[in-house]
Amino acid sequence: MVAAPAVAGWRDLTGHWAESGIAALQAKGIVTGVDQETFLPDAPLTRAQVQRQKHRYADVLSAGEPDPR
């Protein structure tokens, strides 16, 4: 029996060392996957992806939500 994916259906995250951290960031809307079933946790990030994540993180903090770290 295969374990159910823990984060938004991303099958490639199950058992990954960063699964819980990615789950916390996903819950706050800071990170998104490639599609409904794929996150690609070991893929390099582009500058645009890093900037988008930084802006989403700043939005979370400015909304008064707790730091997801």
N, CA, C and O atoms as a GROMACS GRO file, in nm:
protein
  276
    1MET      N    1   0.084  -0.118   0.000
    1MET     CA    2   0.000   0.000   0.000
    1MET      C    3   0.088   0.125   0.000
    1MET      O    4   0.181   0.135   0.081
    2VAL      N    5   0.061   0.218  -0.089
    2VAL     CA    6   0.138   0.342  -0.102
    2VAL      C    7   0.076   0.448  -0.012
    2VAL      O    8  -0.047   0.464  -0.009
    3ALA      N    9   0.160   0.521   0.061
    3ALA     CA   10   0.110   0.626   0.149
    3ALA      C   11   0.052   0.741   0.067
    3ALA      O   12   0.101   0.772  -0.041
    4ALA      N   13  -0.052   0.802   0.120
    4ALA     CA   14  -0.112   0.916   0.052
    4ALA      C   15  -0.018   1.035   0.058
    4ALA      O   16   0.052   1.052   0.157
    5PRO      N   17  -0.015   1.116  -0.046
    5PRO     CA   18   0.070   1.234  -0.044
    5PRO      C   19   0.029   1.328   0.069
    5PRO      O   20  -0.090   1.345   0.095
    6ALA      N   21   0.126   1.388   0.136
    6ALA     CA   22   0.097   1.472   0.251
    6ALA      C   23   0.064   1.616   0.210
    6ALA      O   24  -0.005   1.686   0.285
    7VAL      N   25   0.110   1.659   0.096
    7VAL     CA   26   0.096   1.799   0.058
    7VAL      C   27   0.027   1.812  -0.077
    7VAL      O   28   0.084   1.775  -0.180
    8ALA      N   29  -0.092   1.863  -0.076
    8ALA     CA   30  -0.165   1.901  -0.199
    8ALA      C   31  -0.158   1.800  -0.312
    8ALA      O   32  -0.168   1.838  -0.428
    9GLY      N   33  -0.142   1.672  -0.281
    9GLY     CA   34  -0.138   1.571  -0.385
    9GLY      C   35  -0.005   1.556  -0.456
    9GLY      O   36   0.004   1.483  -0.554
   10TRP      N   37   0.097   1.623  -0.409
   10TRP     CA   38   0.228   1.616  -0.474
   10TRP      C   39   0.294   1.483  -0.439
   10TRP      O   40   0.346   1.465  -0.329
   11ARG      N   41   0.290   1.393  -0.532
   11ARG     CA   42   0.340   1.257  -0.509
   11ARG      C   43   0.492   1.250  -0.490
   11ARG      O   44   0.541   1.160  -0.424
   12ASP      N   45   0.564   1.344  -0.547
   12ASP     CA   46   0.710   1.339  -0.537
   12ASP      C   47   0.762   1.396  -0.405
   12ASP      O   48   0.884   1.400  -0.383
   13LEU      N   49   0.674   1.442  -0.317
   13LEU     CA   50   0.716   1.495  -0.187
   13LEU      C   51   0.711   1.392  -0.076
   13LEU      O   52   0.777   1.408   0.026
   14THR      N   53   0.633   1.287  -0.094
   14THR     CA   54   0.616   1.188   0.011
   14THR      C   55   0.750   1.128   0.051
   14THR      O   56   0.819   1.067  -0.031
   15GLY      N   57   0.787   1.146   0.177
   15GLY     CA   58   0.913   1.093   0.228
   15GLY      C   59   1.034   1.181   0.202
   15GLY      O   60   1.144   1.148   0.246
   16HIS      N   61   1.016   1.292   0.132
   16HIS     CA   62   1.128   1.383   0.105
   16HIS      C   63   1.171   1.451   0.234
   16HIS      O   64   1.087   1.477   0.320
   17TRP      N   65   1.300   1.479   0.249
   17TRP     CA   66   1.350   1.538   0.373
   17TRP      C   67   1.288   1.674   0.402
   17TRP      O   68   1.283   1.714   0.519
   18ALA      N   69   1.243   1.748   0.302
   18ALA     CA   70   1.186   1.882   0.321
   18ALA      C   71   1.034   1.883   0.320
   18ALA      O   72   0.973   1.990   0.313
   19GLU      N   73   0.972   1.766   0.325
   19GLU     CA   74   0.827   1.756   0.313
   19GLU      C   75   0.752   1.845   0.413
   19GLU      O   76   0.659   1.916   0.373
   20SER      N   77   0.788   1.842   0.538
   20SER     CA   78   0.714   1.920   0.638
   20SER      C   79   0.732   2.070   0.618
   20SER      O   80   0.638   2.146   0.636
   21GLY      N   81   0.853   2.112   0.582
   21GLY     CA   82   0.876   2.255   0.557
   21GLY      C   83   0.800   2.304   0.436
   21GLY      O   84   0.742   2.412   0.437
   22ILE      N   85   0.799   2.223   0.331
   22ILE     CA   86   0.725   2.259   0.211
   22ILE      C   87   0.575   2.262   0.241
   22ILE      O   88   0.504   2.347   0.190
   23ALA      N   89   0.528   2.170   0.323
   23ALA     CA   90   0.387   2.166   0.361
   23ALA      C   91   0.348   2.295   0.433
   23ALA      O   92   0.241   2.350   0.408
   24ALA      N   93   0.434   2.343   0.523
   24ALA     CA   94   0.406   2.466   0.596
   24ALA      C   95   0.400   2.586   0.502
   24ALA      O   96   0.313   2.672   0.515
   25LEU      N   97   0.494   2.592   0.407
   25LEU     CA   98   0.496   2.702   0.312
   25LEU      C   99   0.378   2.695   0.215
   25LEU      O  100   0.323   2.798   0.176
   26GLN      N  101   0.340   2.575   0.176
   26GLN     CA  102   0.226   2.557   0.087
   26GLN      C  103   0.097   2.599   0.155
   26GLN      O  104   0.010   2.659   0.093
   27ALA      N  105   0.084   2.567   0.283
   27ALA     CA  106  -0.037   2.602   0.358
   27ALA      C  107  -0.057   2.753   0.366
   27ALA      O  108  -0.170   2.801   0.375
   28LYS      N  109   0.052   2.828   0.362
   28LYS     CA  110   0.046   2.974   0.365
   28LYS      C  111   0.040   3.035   0.226
   28LYS      O  112   0.028   3.157   0.212
   29GLY      N  113   0.047   2.952   0.122
   29GLY     CA  114   0.039   3.003  -0.015
   29GLY      C  115   0.170   3.058  -0.067
   29GLY      O  116   0.171   3.130  -0.167
   30ILE      N  117   0.282   3.025  -0.002
   30ILE     CA  118   0.411   3.079  -0.043
   30ILE      C  119   0.471   2.998  -0.158
   30ILE      O  120   0.534   3.056  -0.247
   31VAL      N  121   0.453   2.868  -0.156
   31VAL     CA  122   0.505   2.785  -0.266
   31VAL      C  123   0.389   2.712  -0.334
   31VAL      O  124   0.287   2.683  -0.272
   32THR      N  125   0.409   2.684  -0.461
   32THR     CA  126   0.312   2.607  -0.539
   32THR      C  127   0.388   2.500  -0.615
   32THR      O  128   0.509   2.510  -0.632
   33GLY      N  129   0.318   2.401  -0.660
   33GLY     CA  130   0.381   2.294  -0.736
   33GLY      C  131   0.382   2.324  -0.885
   33GLY      O  132   0.329   2.425  -0.931
   34VAL      N  133   0.443   2.232  -0.958
   34VAL     CA  134   0.447   2.243  -1.103
   34VAL      C  135   0.307   2.219  -1.159
   34VAL      O  136   0.264   2.286  -1.253
   35ASP      N  137   0.236   2.123  -1.100
   35ASP     CA  138   0.098   2.093  -1.135
   35ASP      C  139   0.031   2.029  -1.014
   35ASP      O  140   0.086   2.034  -0.903
   36GLN      N  141  -0.085   1.969  -1.032
   36GLN     CA  142  -0.161   1.912  -0.921
   36GLN      C  143  -0.089   1.796  -0.852
   36GLN      O  144  -0.113   1.772  -0.733
   37GLU      N  145  -0.003   1.724  -0.923
   37GLU     CA  146   0.060   1.604  -0.868
   37GLU      C  147   0.211   1.613  -0.853
   37GLU      O  148   0.274   1.520  -0.803
   38THR      N  149   0.271   1.723  -0.896
   38THR     CA  150   0.418   1.732  -0.900
   38THR      C  151   0.466   1.862  -0.836
   38THR      O  152   0.415   1.970  -0.865
   39PHE      N  153   0.566   1.850  -0.749
   39PHE     CA  154   0.630   1.967  -0.689
   39PHE      C  155   0.773   1.985  -0.738
   39PHE      O  156   0.818   2.099  -0.752
   40LEU      N  157   0.844   1.879  -0.765
   40LEU     CA  158   0.987   1.879  -0.804
   40LEU      C  159   1.074   1.942  -0.694
   40LEU      O  160   1.135   2.047  -0.717
   41PRO      N  161   1.079   1.880  -0.576
   41PRO     CA  162   1.150   1.940  -0.464
   41PRO      C  163   1.302   1.952  -0.483
   41PRO      O  164   1.365   2.032  -0.413
   42ASP      N  165   1.360   1.877  -0.573
   42ASP     CA  166   1.505   1.885  -0.592
   42ASP      C  167   1.544   1.966  -0.716
   42ASP      O  168   1.662   1.973  -0.750
   43ALA      N  169   1.447   2.025  -0.782
   43ALA     CA  170   1.476   2.106  -0.901
   43ALA      C  171   1.530   2.243  -0.859
   43ALA      O  172   1.487   2.298  -0.757
   44PRO      N  173   1.622   2.298  -0.937
   44PRO     CA  174   1.671   2.432  -0.905
   44PRO      C  175   1.561   2.536  -0.926
   44PRO      O  176   1.474   2.518  -1.011
   45LEU      N  177   1.566   2.643  -0.849
   45LEU     CA  178   1.470   2.752  -0.863
   45LEU      C  179   1.525   2.859  -0.957
   45LEU      O  180   1.645   2.883  -0.962
   46THR      N  181   1.436   2.921  -1.031
   46THR     CA  182   1.475   3.035  -1.114
   46THR      C  183   1.473   3.161  -1.028
   46THR      O  184   1.417   3.160  -0.919
   47ARG      N  185   1.532   3.266  -1.077
   47ARG     CA  186   1.527   3.394  -1.004
   47ARG      C  187   1.383   3.441  -0.988
   47ARG      O  188   1.346   3.494  -0.884
   48ALA      N  189   1.303   3.421  -1.091
   48ALA     CA  190   1.163   3.463  -1.085
   48ALA      C  191   1.087   3.387  -0.977
   48ALA      O  192   1.006   3.446  -0.906
   49GLN      N  193   1.113   3.258  -0.963
   49GLN     CA  194   1.046   3.179  -0.859
   49GLN      C  195   1.086   3.227  -0.720
   49GLN      O  196   1.002   3.237  -0.631
   50VAL      N  197   1.214   3.256  -0.701
   50VAL     CA  198   1.261   3.304  -0.571
   50VAL      C  199   1.197   3.438  -0.538
   50VAL      O  200   1.152   3.459  -0.426
   51GLN      N  201   1.191   3.529  -0.635
   51GLN     CA  202   1.129   3.659  -0.612
   51GLN      C  203   0.981   3.645  -0.578
   51GLN      O  204   0.932   3.712  -0.487
   52ARG      N  205   0.911   3.558  -0.650
   52ARG     CA  206   0.769   3.537  -0.623
   52ARG      C  207   0.750   3.483  -0.481
   52ARG      O  208   0.659   3.527  -0.410
   53GLN      N  209   0.833   3.390  -0.440
   53GLN     CA  210   0.823   3.334  -0.305
   53GLN      C  211   0.854   3.439  -0.199
   53GLN      O  212   0.790   3.443  -0.094
   54LYS      N  213   0.953   3.524  -0.225
   54LYS     CA  214   0.988   3.630  -0.130
   54LYS      C  215   0.871   3.727  -0.113
   54LYS      O  216   0.841   3.770  -0.002
   55HIS      N  217   0.806   3.761  -0.223
   55HIS     CA  218   0.692   3.852  -0.216
   55HIS      C  219   0.574   3.788  -0.143
   55HIS      O  220   0.507   3.854  -0.064
   56ARG      N  221   0.549   3.662  -0.169
   56ARG     CA  222   0.440   3.592  -0.100
   56ARG      C  223   0.470   3.583   0.050
   56ARG      O  224   0.380   3.597   0.132
   57TYR      N  225   0.596   3.558   0.085
   57TYR     CA  226   0.637   3.550   0.225
   57TYR      C  227   0.616   3.686   0.293
   57TYR      O  228   0.565   3.693   0.404
   58ALA      N  229   0.656   3.793   0.225
   58ALA     CA  230   0.637   3.927   0.280
   58ALA      C  231   0.488   3.957   0.298
   58ALA      O  232   0.450   4.021   0.396
   59ASP      N  233   0.405   3.912   0.206
   59ASP     CA  234   0.261   3.932   0.218
   59ASP      C  235   0.205   3.860   0.341
   59ASP      O  236   0.120   3.914   0.412
   60VAL      N  237   0.253   3.740   0.365
   60VAL     CA  238   0.210   3.663   0.483
   60VAL      C  239   0.246   3.738   0.610
   60VAL      O  240   0.164   3.750   0.701
   61LEU      N  241   0.369   3.788   0.617
   61LEU     CA  242   0.414   3.858   0.736
   61LEU      C  243   0.340   3.990   0.754
   61LEU      O  244   0.305   4.026   0.867
   62SER      N  245   0.315   4.062   0.644
   62SER     CA  246   0.248   4.191   0.656
   62SER      C  247   0.100   4.174   0.691
   62SER      O  248   0.037   4.267   0.741
   63ALA      N  249   0.045   4.056   0.665
   63ALA     CA  250  -0.095   4.028   0.701
   63ALA      C  251  -0.107   3.994   0.849
   63ALA      O  252  -0.217   3.971   0.899
   64GLY      N  253   0.007   3.990   0.920
   64GLY     CA  254   0.004   3.962   1.062
   64GLY      C  255   0.000   3.813   1.096
   64GLY      O  256  -0.020   3.776   1.212
   65GLU      N  257   0.018   3.728   0.996
   65GLU     CA  258   0.019   3.585   1.023
   65GLU      C  259   0.153   3.545   1.083
   65GLU      O  260   0.254   3.611   1.057
   66PRO      N  261   0.156   3.439   1.161
   66PRO     CA  262   0.284   3.394   1.219
   66PRO      C  263   0.380   3.346   1.111
   66PRO      O  264   0.340   3.296   1.006
   67ASP      N  265   0.506   3.363   1.139
   67ASP     CA  266   0.612   3.318   1.048
   67ASP      C  267   0.600   3.167   1.029
   67ASP      O  268   0.601   3.093   1.128
   68PRO      N  269   0.588   3.117   0.903
   68PRO     CA  270   0.568   2.974   0.881
   68PRO      C  271   0.692   2.889   0.907
   68PRO      O  272   0.685   2.766   0.897
   69ARG      N  273   0.805   2.950   0.939
   69ARG     CA  274   0.925   2.870   0.965
   69ARG      C  275   0.905   2.795   1.089
   69ARG      O  276   0.993   2.720   1.131
   0.00000   0.00000   0.00000
